[in-house]
Structures are given as C-alpha cells and as structure tokens.
Amino acid sequence: MTRPLATNRKARHEYHILERETAGLELLGTEVKAARDGRVTLTDAHVTFSGGQAYLVGCHIGIYSHAGYAAHDPLRRRRLLLHKRQILKWAGKVREKGLTVVPLQMFVDGNWIRLEIALVKGKLMHDKRDALRQRTLDREAEQEAHRRG
C-alpha cells in the first residue's frame, strides 16, 4: 500500500469500525487520472448492495482537467470489485443488524486503485465525547512524560 489518494477522517469519528476489507474499483480512464491528481472526496460516501453487486455511492471524483469532451460524472455510482462471498456476507450483515459500509481510504496498489472499506456501526454523541476526552488525556500524559524526560 502506498500513499493514500484520499482518506475519510470523518468515518473514524462518526463510527465504530467492526471489520475492514480491501476492494478494487471499476473506474473510467479520466477518473483514474483525476484520482491520481488527488481530486477525490470520500466524506459523504457509502457502499450499497443491489443485484448481487456492491457500489460506491456519494464519492466525488473531480473532473480531470485535460479530459475534453469525454469528462465523467463526478458523483456517478462506481462498482466495487469484491468476491461474491464477501458481497453476500457484508450485504447480509447490513440488512440484518442495521450496520453500514463506508470507505476509509483510497490508495494505489501497483497499477490498481483500491479502496479500503469498513463495516461500521454509528457512534452515539456520548461515545464521541468520551473518545475526544480520552485522546486529550492521552496527549496531555504524553506531553507530561516528555517534559519530565
């Protein structure tokens, strides 16, 4: 895995991450070039399941500047490349337990653009506050230990 093209920092704050998986993406040529330029936003994206396939919805891949007339739709739904077993397993969990699947980051793996997706459950407001409070305490303790030598 190389440097991420895009990360969904909001996902770690909004959700409890239960499982992670790496999926391929079916992209158009101009989408690949735009993604490599860093024109990707994963913040409002999620994964839906329909017809035995998994789709990335709400991911914005900006228009490639040299595309000309062949520009793509920035918000089109994109098919994820997963094994059938993985799709059926995660679709079942999403349907039964009220969980959802969100992208965590998009990265380049060799010549392929891949997406790290996660099965997540939403955090409640007090969970978010507790996590923030714990991070603050950890940071202060680390600074104090660093000062003491």
N, CA, C and O atoms as a GROMACS GRO file, in nm:
protein
  596
    1MET      N    1   0.084  -0.117   0.000
    1MET     CA    2   0.000   0.000   0.000
    1MET      C    3   0.089   0.124   0.000
    1MET      O    4   0.186   0.133   0.076
    2THR      N    5   0.056   0.217  -0.085
    2THR     CA    6   0.133   0.340  -0.095
    2THR      C    7   0.057   0.455  -0.030
    2THR      O    8  -0.038   0.434   0.045
    3ARG      N    9   0.100   0.574  -0.058
    3ARG     CA   10   0.037   0.695  -0.003
    3ARG      C   11  -0.110   0.699  -0.041
    3ARG      O   12  -0.145   0.677  -0.157
    4PRO      N   13  -0.197   0.726   0.055
    4PRO     CA   14  -0.340   0.733   0.023
    4PRO      C   15  -0.372   0.850  -0.070
    4PRO      O   16  -0.316   0.958  -0.056
    5LEU      N   17  -0.462   0.826  -0.165
    5LEU     CA   18  -0.510   0.932  -0.253
    5LEU      C   19  -0.613   1.017  -0.181
    5LEU      O   20  -0.623   1.138  -0.202
    6ALA      N   21  -0.692   0.951  -0.094
    6ALA     CA   22  -0.794   1.021  -0.016
    6ALA      C   23  -0.824   0.940   0.109
    6ALA      O   24  -0.820   0.817   0.106
    7THR      N   25  -0.853   1.008   0.219
    7THR     CA   26  -0.892   0.940   0.342
    7THR      C   27  -1.024   0.998   0.391
    7THR      O   28  -1.055   1.115   0.368
    8ASN      N   29  -1.099   0.915   0.460
    8ASN     CA   30  -1.226   0.956   0.518
    8ASN      C   31  -1.205   0.971   0.668
    8ASN      O   32  -1.236   0.879   0.745
    9ARG      N   33  -1.152   1.084   0.710
    9ARG     CA   34  -1.121   1.105   0.851
    9ARG      C   35  -1.248   1.111   0.936
    9ARG      O   36  -1.246   1.076   1.053
   10LYS      N   37  -1.356   1.155   0.876
   10LYS     CA   38  -1.484   1.167   0.946
   10LYS      C   39  -1.536   1.030   0.990
   10LYS      O   40  -1.604   1.018   1.092
   11ALA      N   41  -1.504   0.925   0.913
   11ALA     CA   42  -1.555   0.791   0.943
   11ALA      C   43  -1.505   0.742   1.078
   11ALA      O   44  -1.581   0.680   1.152
   12ARG      N   45  -1.380   0.767   1.110
   12ARG     CA   46  -1.325   0.720   1.237
   12ARG      C   47  -1.389   0.794   1.356
   12ARG      O   48  -1.394   0.740   1.467
   13HIS      N   49  -1.437   0.915   1.333
   13HIS     CA   50  -1.502   0.992   1.438
   13HIS      C   51  -1.649   0.955   1.452
   13HIS      O   52  -1.702   0.951   1.564
   14GLU      N   53  -1.716   0.927   1.341
   14GLU     CA   54  -1.860   0.904   1.342
   14GLU      C   55  -1.900   0.759   1.370
   14GLU      O   56  -2.013   0.734   1.413
   15TYR      N   57  -1.809   0.662   1.348
   15TYR     CA   58  -1.848   0.521   1.352
   15TYR      C   59  -1.750   0.437   1.434
   15TYR      O   60  -1.633   0.472   1.449
   16HIS      N   61  -1.803   0.323   1.488
   16HIS     CA   62  -1.720   0.216   1.543
   16HIS      C   63  -1.687   0.124   1.427
   16HIS      O   64  -1.778   0.074   1.360
   17ILE      N   65  -1.560   0.101   1.400
   17ILE     CA   66  -1.519   0.016   1.288
   17ILE      C   67  -1.515  -0.129   1.337
   17ILE      O   68  -1.442  -0.162   1.431
   18LEU      N   69  -1.594  -0.216   1.271
   18LEU     CA   70  -1.605  -0.355   1.311
   18LEU      C   71  -1.516  -0.447   1.226
   18LEU      O   72  -1.445  -0.531   1.281
   19GLU      N   73  -1.519  -0.431   1.095
   19GLU     CA   74  -1.439  -0.513   1.003
   19GLU      C   75  -1.386  -0.425   0.891
   19GLU      O   76  -1.447  -0.324   0.855
   20ARG      N   77  -1.270  -0.464   0.836
   20ARG     CA   78  -1.211  -0.392   0.723
   20ARG      C   79  -1.189  -0.488   0.608
   20ARG      O   80  -1.171  -0.609   0.628
   21GLU      N   81  -1.190  -0.433   0.488
   21GLU     CA   82  -1.166  -0.512   0.366
   21GLU      C   83  -1.110  -0.420   0.259
   21GLU      O   84  -1.136  -0.299   0.260
   22THR      N   85  -1.033  -0.476   0.168
   22THR     CA   86  -0.981  -0.400   0.055
   22THR      C   87  -1.056  -0.443  -0.070
   22THR      O   88  -1.071  -0.562  -0.096
   23ALA      N   89  -1.102  -0.346  -0.148
   23ALA     CA   90  -1.179  -0.374  -0.270
   23ALA      C   91  -1.118  -0.298  -0.386
   23ALA      O   92  -1.060  -0.191  -0.369
   24GLY      N   93  -1.131  -0.355  -0.505
   24GLY     CA   94  -1.093  -0.284  -0.626
   24GLY      C   95  -1.206  -0.193  -0.668
   24GLY      O   96  -1.319  -0.206  -0.620
   25LEU      N   97  -1.178  -0.101  -0.758
   25LEU     CA   98  -1.279  -0.007  -0.808
   25LEU      C   99  -1.284  -0.014  -0.960
   25LEU      O  100  -1.180  -0.023  -1.026
   26GLU      N  101  -1.404  -0.011  -1.014
   26GLU     CA  102  -1.422  -0.004  -1.159
   26GLU      C  103  -1.434   0.143  -1.197
   26GLU      O  104  -1.538   0.205  -1.175
   27LEU      N  105  -1.326   0.198  -1.254
   27LEU     CA  106  -1.321   0.340  -1.285
   27LEU      C  107  -1.301   0.363  -1.434
   27LEU      O  108  -1.251   0.276  -1.506
   28LEU      N  109  -1.341   0.480  -1.480
   28LEU     CA  110  -1.312   0.522  -1.617
   28LEU      C  111  -1.171   0.582  -1.621
   28LEU      O  112  -1.114   0.613  -1.517
   29GLY      N  113  -1.116   0.596  -1.740
   29GLY     CA  114  -0.980   0.647  -1.754
   29GLY      C  115  -0.961   0.786  -1.696
   29GLY      O  116  -0.861   0.813  -1.630
   30THR      N  117  -1.058   0.875  -1.720
   30THR     CA  118  -1.045   1.010  -1.667
   30THR      C  119  -1.059   1.011  -1.514
   30THR      O  120  -1.002   1.098  -1.448
   31GLU      N  121  -1.134   0.915  -1.460
   31GLU     CA  122  -1.148   0.905  -1.314
   31GLU      C  123  -1.015   0.862  -1.251
   31GLU      O  124  -0.978   0.912  -1.145
   32VAL      N  125  -0.945   0.771  -1.316
   32VAL     CA  126  -0.816   0.726  -1.265
   32VAL      C  127  -0.718   0.842  -1.263
   32VAL      O  128  -0.648   0.863  -1.164
   33LYS      N  129  -0.713   0.918  -1.370
   33LYS     CA  130  -0.620   1.031  -1.377
   33LYS      C  131  -0.656   1.138  -1.274
   33LYS      O  132  -0.568   1.196  -1.211
   34ALA      N  133  -0.785   1.165  -1.256
   34ALA     CA  134  -0.828   1.263  -1.156
   34ALA      C  135  -0.797   1.214  -1.015
   34ALA      O  136  -0.755   1.292  -0.930
   35ALA      N  137  -0.817   1.084  -0.989
   35ALA     CA  138  -0.787   1.028  -0.857
   35ALA      C  139  -0.638   1.038  -0.828
   35ALA      O  140  -0.599   1.070  -0.715
   36ARG      N  141  -0.555   1.009  -0.927
   36ARG     CA  142  -0.410   1.020  -0.906
   36ARG      C  143  -0.367   1.165  -0.884
   36ARG      O  144  -0.263   1.190  -0.823
   37ASP      N  145  -0.446   1.260  -0.932
   37ASP     CA  146  -0.420   1.402  -0.906
   37ASP      C  147  -0.468   1.443  -0.767
   37ASP      O  148  -0.440   1.555  -0.723
   38GLY      N  149  -0.540   1.355  -0.697
   38GLY     CA  150  -0.589   1.385  -0.563
   38GLY      C  151  -0.722   1.456  -0.561
   38GLY      O  152  -0.753   1.526  -0.464
   39ARG      N  153  -0.803   1.441  -0.664
   39ARG     CA  154  -0.933   1.508  -0.672
   39ARG      C  155  -1.046   1.418  -0.621
   39ARG      O  156  -1.150   1.409  -0.686
   40VAL      N  157  -1.026   1.353  -0.507
   40VAL     CA  158  -1.123   1.257  -0.454
   40VAL      C  159  -1.171   1.304  -0.318
   40VAL      O  160  -1.092   1.349  -0.235
   41THR      N  161  -1.302   1.292  -0.294
   41THR     CA  162  -1.361   1.321  -0.163
   41THR      C  163  -1.445   1.201  -0.121
   41THR      O  164  -1.539   1.163  -0.191
   42LEU      N  165  -1.411   1.141  -0.007
   42LEU     CA  166  -1.482   1.023   0.043
   42LEU      C  167  -1.575   1.056   0.159
   42LEU      O  168  -1.640   0.966   0.212
   43THR      N  169  -1.585   1.180   0.199
   43THR     CA  170  -1.654   1.218   0.322
   43THR      C  171  -1.799   1.170   0.328
   43THR      O  172  -1.839   1.113   0.430
   44ASP      N  173  -1.877   1.190   0.224
   44ASP     CA  174  -2.019   1.154   0.228
   44ASP      C  175  -2.048   1.022   0.158
   44ASP      O  176  -2.164   0.991   0.130
   45ALA      N  177  -1.947   0.944   0.129
   45ALA     CA  178  -1.965   0.821   0.052
   45ALA      C  179  -2.006   0.704   0.141
   45ALA      O  180  -1.976   0.701   0.261
   46HIS      N  181  -2.075   0.608   0.081
   46HIS     CA  182  -2.110   0.483   0.146
   46HIS      C  183  -2.125   0.375   0.039
   46HIS      O  184  -2.124   0.404  -0.080
   47VAL      N  185  -2.138   0.251   0.083
   47VAL     CA  186  -2.149   0.138  -0.010
   47VAL      C  187  -2.291   0.083  -0.003
   47VAL      O  188  -2.346   0.063   0.105
   48THR      N  189  -2.350   0.060  -0.121
   48THR     CA  190  -2.482  -0.003  -0.129
   48THR      C  191  -2.468  -0.136  -0.200
   48THR      O  192  -2.375  -0.158  -0.277
   49PHE      N  193  -2.563  -0.224  -0.175
   49PHE     CA  194  -2.564  -0.357  -0.236
   49PHE      C  195  -2.694  -0.372  -0.314
   49PHE      O  196  -2.802  -0.353  -0.259
   50SER      N  197  -2.683  -0.407  -0.442
   50SER     CA  198  -2.803  -0.434  -0.522
   50SER      C  199  -2.766  -0.525  -0.638
   50SER      O  200  -2.661  -0.509  -0.700
   51GLY      N  201  -2.853  -0.620  -0.665
   51GLY     CA  202  -2.833  -0.712  -0.777
   51GLY      C  203  -2.707  -0.796  -0.763
   51GLY      O  204  -2.645  -0.830  -0.864
   52GLY      N  205  -2.669  -0.832  -0.642
   52GLY     CA  206  -2.551  -0.913  -0.621
   52GLY      C  207  -2.420  -0.838  -0.643
   52GLY      O  208  -2.315  -0.900  -0.657
   53GLN      N  209  -2.425  -0.706  -0.646
   53GLN     CA  210  -2.306  -0.624  -0.666
   53GLN      C  211  -2.296  -0.521  -0.553
   53GLN      O  212  -2.395  -0.490  -0.486
   54ALA      N  213  -2.176  -0.471  -0.533
   54ALA     CA  214  -2.152  -0.364  -0.435
   54ALA      C  215  -2.115  -0.237  -0.512
   54ALA      O  216  -2.036  -0.242  -0.606
   55TYR      N  217  -2.173  -0.125  -0.472
   55TYR     CA  218  -2.150   0.002  -0.540
   55TYR      C  219  -2.107   0.110  -0.441
   55TYR      O  220  -2.160   0.116  -0.330
   56LEU      N  221  -2.013   0.192  -0.482
   56LEU     CA  222  -1.971   0.308  -0.404
   56LEU      C  223  -2.057   0.426  -0.447
   56LEU      O  224  -2.056   0.464  -0.564
   57VAL      N  225  -2.131   0.485  -0.353
   57VAL     CA  226  -2.224   0.593  -0.382
   57VAL      C  227  -2.181   0.717  -0.304
   57VAL      O  228  -2.141   0.707  -0.188
   58GLY      N  229  -2.188   0.833  -0.367
   58GLY     CA  230  -2.159   0.958  -0.298
   58GLY      C  231  -2.013   0.997  -0.296
   58GLY      O  232  -1.977   1.096  -0.232
   59CYS      N  233  -1.929   0.921  -0.362
   59CYS     CA  234  -1.786   0.955  -0.371
   59CYS      C  235  -1.767   1.054  -0.485
   59CYS      O  236  -1.807   1.027  -0.598
   60HIS      N  237  -1.708   1.167  -0.456
   60HIS     CA  238  -1.686   1.270  -0.558
   60HIS      C  239  -1.545   1.257  -0.612
   60HIS      O  240  -1.448   1.276  -0.540
   61ILE      N  241  -1.534   1.225  -0.741
   61ILE     CA  242  -1.406   1.227  -0.811
   61ILE      C  243  -1.414   1.341  -0.911
   61ILE      O  244  -1.490   1.335  -1.007
   62GLY      N  245  -1.337   1.444  -0.887
   62GLY     CA  246  -1.341   1.565  -0.969
   62GLY      C  247  -1.308   1.539  -1.114
   62GLY      O  248  -1.251   1.436  -1.149
   63ILE      N  249  -1.344   1.633  -1.199
   63ILE     CA  250  -1.322   1.619  -1.343
   63ILE      C  251  -1.175   1.642  -1.373
   63ILE      O  252  -1.114   1.738  -1.324
   64TYR      N  253  -1.118   1.553  -1.454
   64TYR     CA  254  -0.978   1.565  -1.496
   64TYR      C  255  -0.965   1.685  -1.589
   64TYR      O  256  -1.044   1.702  -1.682
   65SER      N  257  -0.865   1.768  -1.565
   65SER     CA  258  -0.853   1.895  -1.636
   65SER      C  259  -0.829   1.880  -1.786
   65SER      O  260  -0.868   1.968  -1.862
   66HIS      N  261  -0.767   1.771  -1.831
   66HIS     CA  262  -0.737   1.752  -1.973
   66HIS      C  263  -0.833   1.654  -2.040
   66HIS      O  264  -0.801   1.599  -2.145
   67ALA      N  265  -0.951   1.632  -1.981
   67ALA     CA  266  -1.044   1.532  -2.032
   67ALA      C  267  -1.112   1.575  -2.161
   67ALA      O  268  -1.146   1.490  -2.244
   68GLY      N  269  -1.134   1.702  -2.181
   68GLY     CA  270  -1.203   1.748  -2.301
   68GLY      C  271  -1.351   1.712  -2.295
   68GLY      O  272  -1.415   1.729  -2.191
   69TYR      N  273  -1.405   1.664  -2.407
   69TYR     CA  274  -1.547   1.632  -2.413
   69TYR      C  275  -1.581   1.500  -2.344
   69TYR      O  276  -1.698   1.473  -2.319
   70ALA      N  277  -1.482   1.418  -2.312
   70ALA     CA  278  -1.506   1.285  -2.256
   70ALA      C  279  -1.506   1.285  -2.103
   70ALA      O  280  -1.471   1.184  -2.042
   71ALA      N  281  -1.543   1.395  -2.041
   71ALA     CA  282  -1.540   1.404  -1.895
   71ALA      C  283  -1.647   1.314  -1.834
   71ALA      O  284  -1.752   1.290  -1.894
   72HIS      N  285  -1.618   1.264  -1.715
   72HIS     CA  286  -1.709   1.173  -1.645
   72HIS      C  287  -1.800   1.252  -1.549
   72HIS      O  288  -1.776   1.369  -1.521
   73ASP      N  289  -1.905   1.185  -1.501
   73ASP     CA  290  -1.993   1.243  -1.400
   73ASP      C  291  -1.923   1.229  -1.264
   73ASP      O  292  -1.893   1.117  -1.224
   74PRO      N  293  -1.895   1.338  -1.193
   74PRO     CA  294  -1.817   1.330  -1.069
   74PRO      C  295  -1.882   1.246  -0.959
   74PRO      O  296  -1.812   1.190  -0.875
   75LEU      N  297  -2.015   1.236  -0.958
   75LEU     CA  298  -2.084   1.166  -0.850
   75LEU      C  299  -2.148   1.034  -0.894
   75LEU      O  300  -2.236   0.984  -0.823
   76ARG      N  301  -2.109   0.978  -1.006
   76ARG     CA  302  -2.171   0.854  -1.051
   76ARG      C  303  -2.141   0.740  -0.954
   76ARG      O  304  -2.041   0.744  -0.883
   77ARG      N  305  -2.228   0.639  -0.951
   77ARG     CA  306  -2.201   0.526  -0.862
   77ARG      C  307  -2.101   0.434  -0.932
   77ARG      O  308  -2.111   0.408  -1.052
   78ARG      N  309  -2.006   0.385  -0.853
   78ARG     CA  310  -1.897   0.304  -0.908
   78ARG      C  311  -1.900   0.165  -0.848
   78ARG      O  312  -1.919   0.148  -0.727
   79ARG      N  313  -1.883   0.064  -0.933
   79ARG     CA  314  -1.889  -0.075  -0.888
   79ARG      C  315  -1.761  -0.112  -0.814
   79ARG      O  316  -1.651  -0.077  -0.857
   80LEU      N  317  -1.778  -0.183  -0.702
   80LEU     CA  318  -1.664  -0.234  -0.628
   80LEU      C  319  -1.634  -0.376  -0.674
   80LEU      O  320  -1.726  -0.452  -0.703
   81LEU      N  321  -1.508  -0.410  -0.680
   81LEU     CA  322  -1.466  -0.542  -0.725
   81LEU      C  323  -1.432  -0.626  -0.602
   81LEU      O  324  -1.323  -0.615  -0.545
   82LEU      N  325  -1.527  -0.710  -0.563
   82LEU     CA  326  -1.513  -0.799  -0.448
   82LEU      C  327  -1.555  -0.939  -0.489
   82LEU      O  328  -1.625  -0.956  -0.589
   83HIS      N  329  -1.512  -1.040  -0.413
   83HIS     CA  330  -1.559  -1.176  -0.436
   83HIS      C  331  -1.706  -1.186  -0.398
   83HIS      O  332  -1.753  -1.115  -0.309
   84LYS      N  333  -1.778  -1.273  -0.465
   84LYS     CA  334  -1.922  -1.290  -0.441
   84LYS      C  335  -1.949  -1.324  -0.294
   84LYS      O  336  -2.045  -1.273  -0.236
   85ARG      N  337  -1.864  -1.408  -0.233
   85ARG     CA  338  -1.881  -1.445  -0.092
   85ARG      C  339  -1.874  -1.322  -0.002
   85ARG      O  340  -1.953  -1.308   0.090
   86GLN      N  341  -1.778  -1.233  -0.029
   86GLN     CA  342  -1.763  -1.112   0.051
   86GLN      C  343  -1.886  -1.022   0.037
   86GLN      O  344  -1.934  -0.966   0.135
   87ILE      N  345  -1.935  -1.009  -0.086
   87ILE     CA  346  -2.053  -0.925  -0.110
   87ILE      C  347  -2.173  -0.980  -0.034
   87ILE      O  348  -2.244  -0.906   0.033
   88LEU      N  349  -2.196  -1.111  -0.044
   88LEU     CA  350  -2.312  -1.172   0.023
   88LEU      C  351  -2.300  -1.162   0.175
   88LEU      O  352  -2.399  -1.136   0.243
   89LYS      N  353  -2.180  -1.183   0.227
   89LYS     CA  354  -2.159  -1.176   0.372
   89LYS      C  355  -2.188  -1.036   0.425
   89LYS      O  356  -2.262  -1.020   0.522
   90TRP      N  357  -2.131  -0.934   0.362
   90TRP     CA  358  -2.150  -0.797   0.410
   90TRP      C  359  -2.290  -0.746   0.383
   90TRP      O  360  -2.345  -0.672   0.464
   91ALA      N  361  -2.350  -0.785   0.270
   91ALA     CA  362  -2.487  -0.743   0.241
   91ALA      C  363  -2.583  -0.799   0.345
   91ALA      O  364  -2.676  -0.731   0.388
   92GLY      N  365  -2.560  -0.924   0.387
   92GLY     CA  366  -2.643  -0.985   0.491
   92GLY      C  367  -2.630  -0.912   0.624
   92GLY      O  368  -2.730  -0.890   0.692
   93LYS      N  369  -2.509  -0.875   0.661
   93LYS     CA  370  -2.488  -0.805   0.788
   93LYS      C  371  -2.553  -0.666   0.785
   93LYS      O  372  -2.611  -0.622   0.885
   94VAL      N  373  -2.542  -0.598   0.672
   94VAL     CA  374  -2.602  -0.464   0.660
   94VAL      C  375  -2.754  -0.473   0.669
   94VAL      O  376  -2.818  -0.389   0.731
   95ARG      N  377  -2.811  -0.575   0.606
   95ARG     CA  378  -2.956  -0.591   0.604
   95ARG      C  379  -3.010  -0.627   0.742
   95ARG      O  380  -3.114  -0.575   0.783
   96GLU      N  381  -2.942  -0.715   0.816
   96GLU     CA  382  -2.995  -0.766   0.943
   96GLU      C  383  -2.969  -0.673   1.061
   96GLU      O  384  -3.061  -0.642   1.136
   97LYS      N  385  -2.847  -0.628   1.079
   97LYS     CA  386  -2.808  -0.565   1.204
   97LYS      C  387  -2.812  -0.413   1.204
   97LYS      O  388  -2.781  -0.352   1.306
   98GLY      N  389  -2.850  -0.351   1.095
   98GLY     CA  390  -2.851  -0.205   1.092
   98GLY      C  391  -2.712  -0.145   1.085
   98GLY      O  392  -2.691  -0.032   1.129
   99LEU      N  393  -2.618  -0.219   1.029
   99LEU     CA  394  -2.483  -0.168   1.010
   99LEU      C  395  -2.474  -0.103   0.873
   99LEU      O  396  -2.568  -0.112   0.794
  100THR      N  397  -2.363  -0.038   0.845
  100THR     CA  398  -2.342   0.019   0.713
  100THR      C  399  -2.196  -0.002   0.672
  100THR      O  400  -2.113  -0.038   0.755
  101VAL      N  401  -2.168   0.021   0.546
  101VAL     CA  402  -2.032   0.006   0.494
  101VAL      C  403  -1.988   0.141   0.438
  101VAL      O  404  -2.056   0.200   0.354
  102VAL      N  405  -1.874   0.190   0.486
  102VAL     CA  406  -1.821   0.319   0.440
  102VAL      C  407  -1.676   0.302   0.395
  102VAL      O  408  -1.606   0.213   0.444
  103PRO      N  409  -1.631   0.386   0.302
  103PRO     CA  410  -1.490   0.381   0.262
  103PRO      C  411  -1.403   0.453   0.364
  103PRO      O  412  -1.442   0.558   0.416
  104LEU      N  413  -1.286   0.397   0.392
  104LEU     CA  414  -1.192   0.462   0.484
  104LEU      C  415  -1.084   0.537   0.408
  104LEU      O  416  -1.049   0.650   0.443
  105GLN      N  417  -1.030   0.473   0.303
  105GLN     CA  418  -0.930   0.543   0.223
  105GLN      C  419  -0.917   0.481   0.085
  105GLN      O  420  -0.948   0.364   0.064
  106MET      N  421  -0.871   0.563  -0.009
  106MET     CA  422  -0.844   0.519  -0.146
  106MET      C  423  -0.694   0.529  -0.165
  106MET      O  424  -0.633   0.630  -0.130
  107PHE      N  425  -0.634   0.424  -0.222
  107PHE     CA  426  -0.489   0.422  -0.239
  107PHE      C  427  -0.451   0.350  -0.367
  107PHE      O  428  -0.534   0.281  -0.428
  108VAL      N  429  -0.325   0.365  -0.407
  108VAL     CA  430  -0.273   0.299  -0.527
  108VAL      C  431  -0.196   0.176  -0.482
  108VAL      O  432  -0.113   0.182  -0.392
  109ASP      N  433  -0.226   0.062  -0.546
  109ASP     CA  434  -0.157  -0.064  -0.519
  109ASP      C  435  -0.101  -0.114  -0.651
  109ASP      O  436  -0.172  -0.178  -0.729
  110GLY      N  437   0.025  -0.085  -0.678
  110GLY     CA  438   0.083  -0.116  -0.808
  110GLY      C  439   0.020  -0.025  -0.912
  110GLY      O  440   0.031   0.097  -0.903
  111ASN      N  441  -0.045  -0.085  -1.012
  111ASN     CA  442  -0.116  -0.006  -1.113
  111ASN      C  443  -0.264   0.007  -1.084
  111ASN      O  444  -0.338   0.069  -1.161
  112TRP      N  445  -0.309  -0.050  -0.974
  112TRP     CA  446  -0.452  -0.054  -0.942
  112TRP      C  447  -0.487   0.049  -0.837
  112TRP      O  448  -0.407   0.078  -0.747
  113ILE      N  449  -0.607   0.105  -0.849
  113ILE     CA  450  -0.659   0.193  -0.743
  113ILE      C  451  -0.754   0.109  -0.659
  113ILE      O  452  -0.849   0.050  -0.710
  114ARG      N  453  -0.727   0.105  -0.531
  114ARG     CA  454  -0.806   0.023  -0.440
  114ARG      C  455  -0.871   0.112  -0.334
  114ARG      O  456  -0.832   0.226  -0.312
  115LEU      N  457  -0.971   0.053  -0.269
  115LEU     CA  458  -1.048   0.124  -0.168
  115LEU      C  459  -1.052   0.038  -0.042
  115LEU      O  460  -1.087  -0.080  -0.049
  116GLU      N  461  -1.016   0.096   0.072
  116GLU     CA  462  -1.031   0.025   0.198
  116GLU      C  463  -1.170   0.059   0.251
  116GLU      O  464  -1.201   0.175   0.277
  117ILE      N  465  -1.253  -0.044   0.266
  117ILE     CA  466  -1.390  -0.023   0.315
  117ILE      C  467  -1.403  -0.088   0.452
  117ILE      O  468  -1.326  -0.177   0.487
  118ALA      N  469  -1.501  -0.043   0.528
  118ALA     CA  470  -1.520  -0.095   0.663
  118ALA      C  471  -1.668  -0.113   0.693
  118ALA      O  472  -1.752  -0.033   0.652
  119LEU      N  473  -1.698  -0.221   0.764
  119LEU     CA  474  -1.831  -0.244   0.818
  119LEU      C  475  -1.837  -0.168   0.950
  119LEU      O  476  -1.756  -0.194   1.039
  120VAL      N  477  -1.931  -0.076   0.964
  120VAL     CA  478  -1.931   0.014   1.079
  120VAL      C  479  -2.068   0.023   1.144
  120VAL      O  480  -2.171  -0.011   1.085
  121LYS      N  481  -2.065   0.068   1.269
  121LYS     CA  482  -2.187   0.098   1.344
  121LYS      C  483  -2.174   0.240   1.395
  121LYS      O  484  -2.068   0.278   1.443
  122GLY      N  485  -2.280   0.318   1.386
  122GLY     CA  486  -2.276   0.459   1.425
  122GLY      C  487  -2.248   0.479   1.573
  122GLY      O  488  -2.296   0.403   1.656
  123LYS      N  489  -2.170   0.581   1.605
  123LYS     CA  490  -2.142   0.617   1.744
  123LYS      C  491  -2.251   0.710   1.795
  123LYS      O  492  -2.307   0.790   1.719
  124LEU      N  493  -2.280   0.700   1.922
  124LEU     CA  494  -2.370   0.794   1.986
  124LEU      C  495  -2.290   0.917   2.029
  124LEU      O  496  -2.168   0.913   2.033
  125MET      N  497  -2.359   1.025   2.060
  125MET     CA  498  -2.292   1.151   2.093
  125MET      C  499  -2.200   1.135   2.214
  125MET      O  500  -2.090   1.190   2.214
  126HIS      N  501  -2.244   1.060   2.316
  126HIS     CA  502  -2.159   1.047   2.434
  126HIS      C  503  -2.035   0.964   2.404
  126HIS      O  504  -1.931   0.984   2.466
  127ASP      N  505  -2.043   0.870   2.309
  127ASP     CA  506  -1.925   0.793   2.267
  127ASP      C  507  -1.822   0.885   2.202
  127ASP      O  508  -1.702   0.871   2.227
  128LYS      N  509  -1.869   0.978   2.120
  128LYS     CA  510  -1.778   1.072   2.054
  128LYS      C  511  -1.708   1.160   2.157
  128LYS      O  512  -1.588   1.186   2.148
  129ARG      N  513  -1.786   1.206   2.257
  129ARG     CA  514  -1.728   1.291   2.362
  129ARG      C  515  -1.626   1.213   2.444
  129ARG      O  516  -1.520   1.265   2.478
  130ASP      N  517  -1.659   1.086   2.477
  130ASP     CA  518  -1.565   1.004   2.553
  130ASP      C  519  -1.436   0.982   2.476
  130ASP      O  520  -1.327   0.988   2.534
  131ALA      N  521  -1.446   0.957   2.346
  131ALA     CA  522  -1.326   0.935   2.264
  131ALA      C  523  -1.241   1.062   2.259
  131ALA      O  524  -1.119   1.055   2.269
  132LEU      N  525  -1.305   1.176   2.245
  132LEU     CA  526  -1.233   1.304   2.242
  132LEU      C  527  -1.165   1.330   2.376
  132LEU      O  528  -1.050   1.374   2.380
  133ARG      N  529  -1.236   1.304   2.485
  133ARG     CA  530  -1.181   1.324   2.619
  133ARG      C  531  -1.060   1.232   2.640
  133ARG      O  532  -0.958   1.276   2.695
  134GLN      N  533  -1.071   1.106   2.598
  134GLN     CA  534  -0.961   1.011   2.614
  134GLN      C  535  -0.839   1.053   2.532
  134GLN      O  536  -0.726   1.042   2.580
  135ARG      N  537  -0.860   1.100   2.410
  135ARG     CA  538  -0.749   1.147   2.326
  135ARG      C  539  -0.678   1.264   2.392
  135ARG      O  540  -0.555   1.272   2.390
  136THR      N  541  -0.756   1.356   2.450
  136THR     CA  542  -0.697   1.472   2.517
  136THR      C  543  -0.614   1.429   2.637
  136THR      O  544  -0.504   1.479   2.657
  137LEU      N  545  -0.667   1.336   2.718
  137LEU     CA  546  -0.593   1.288   2.834
  137LEU      C  547  -0.464   1.217   2.792
  137LEU      O  548  -0.360   1.236   2.855
  138ASP      N  549  -0.472   1.135   2.689
  138ASP     CA  550  -0.352   1.064   2.640
  138ASP      C  551  -0.247   1.162   2.592
  138ASP      O  552  -0.128   1.145   2.620
  139ARG      N  553  -0.289   1.265   2.519
  139ARG     CA  554  -0.196   1.365   2.467
  139ARG      C  555  -0.129   1.441   2.582
  139ARG      O  556  -0.008   1.464   2.579
  140GLU      N  557  -0.208   1.479   2.684
  140GLU     CA  558  -0.151   1.551   2.797
  140GLU      C  559  -0.054   1.464   2.875
  140GLU      O  560   0.050   1.512   2.919
  141ALA      N  561  -0.087   1.336   2.893
  141ALA     CA  562   0.003   1.245   2.965
  141ALA      C  563   0.133   1.226   2.888
  141ALA      O  564   0.240   1.219   2.949
  142GLU      N  565   0.125   1.217   2.758
  142GLU     CA  566   0.244   1.201   2.675
  142GLU      C  567   0.332   1.326   2.682
  142GLU      O  568   0.454   1.316   2.689
  143GLN      N  569   0.270   1.444   2.680
  143GLN     CA  570   0.346   1.568   2.690
  143GLN      C  571   0.413   1.580   2.827
  143GLN      O  572   0.528   1.625   2.836
  144GLU      N  573   0.343   1.540   2.932
  144GLU     CA  574   0.399   1.545   3.066
  144GLU      C  575   0.517   1.449   3.079
  144GLU      O  576   0.619   1.484   3.139
  145ALA      N  577   0.505   1.330   3.024
  145ALA     CA  578   0.615   1.233   3.028
  145ALA      C  579   0.734   1.284   2.948
  145ALA      O  580   0.849   1.262   2.987
  146HIS      N  581   0.708   1.350   2.838
  146HIS     CA  582   0.815   1.404   2.755
  146HIS      C  583   0.889   1.518   2.827
  146HIS      O  584   1.011   1.530   2.816
  147ARG      N  585   0.814   1.600   2.900
  147ARG     CA  586   0.875   1.711   2.974
  147ARG      C  587   0.966   1.661   3.086
  147ARG      O  588   1.072   1.718   3.112
  148ARG      N  589   0.922   1.553   3.154
  148ARG     CA  590   0.999   1.501   3.267
  148ARG      C  591   1.125   1.428   3.221
  148ARG      O  592   1.219   1.408   3.299
  149GLY      N  593   1.126   1.389   3.096
  149GLY     CA  594   1.249   1.332   3.041
  149GLY      C  595   1.248   1.188   3.045
  149GLY      O  596   1.344   1.124   3.003
   0.00000   0.00000   0.00000
